[in-house]
């Protein structure tokens, strides 16, 4: 597997929004009311040229989109722009968090 030194990753779960820069710096914000300005600043200063995110909370996804756009980067979202070929083995996947 080749390294992707220019990729900023963002994982927005139910409680926290966790970011990892290409250099290993981390940022953690509350998912319900993320600080968009802090996230945009982190994205700008990360050295990333690409951003990949996953989000289970729609409001967090909107904040991520706003912050990444404000940083002048392009966002690709797992399950939308990025394929996620992992099968779900649950009987009711819509009820999962």
N, C-alpha and C positions, 0 to 999 in steps of 0.2 A: 504494500500500500504506500503510495507516495504522500509526502507531507504537503500540506496546504498552508504555507506560512502567511498567506495574506487573508485568511478567513476569520471573521469575527462570528462567533456563534452566540445565539440567544435562545434560552429555554424559559418560556413563560408558563409556569405551572399555576395551580390554584392559589398558592401562597406567595411564592417568590418568582422574580424575574432574574435569572442568572445569566451573566454575560462572561465570555472568555475571549480575550484578545489574542491575536496571533503570537504575541510575546509572552503570554501566560498571565497577564493582569486580569483580575476579576472584579466584577461589579455585581452587587446584589441589591435589588430594589423590591419593594412591595408590589405585588401584581395588581392589586385593586386600585392603587393610585400611584402609578409609577411616575417618577420625576423625569419628564420628557427631556428637559434641558440637560440634566445630568447624563442621561442615556445618549443624547446627541453629542455631548462633549466627549464622553468615553469613546463613542464610535469614531469621532474625528481624530482623537488622539491615539487610537489603537494601532494605527499603521495598516489597517485592513483596506483592501480594495473590494472585498466581497463580504456580504452578510447573509447568513443562513439562520432562520429562526423556526421554532415550533411554538405554538401557543394553544392552550386549551381554553383560555379566557378571551373572548372577542374584544373586550375593551383593551386588554393588554396588547393584542395584535395591532389595534389602531394606534396605540401609543408608540409601539415599535416602528410602525410604518412612518409615523410623523417624525420621530427622532432620527431614523436612518435617512429619510429624505432631507431633513435639516442638516445632516452631516455630509450630504452630497454623495451618498453611497446607494447602491442598488440592493434591494432586499429580495431574497427568494425564500418563500415560506414552504416548509414541509407539508406535504399533502395538497398543496396548490401548485406552485411553480416547480417544486422539487418532488419527484415521485417518492412515495414511501411504500415500498413493496413488502411490508411486513404484514402477514395475515393476522387477523384478530380471531382468536379461538373462543371468544365469549359468545354466549347465547344472546345477550342484549348489549352490544357494544355502544349503543347510544346512551346507556345509563352510566358509562364509566366517566370518571373525572379526568 
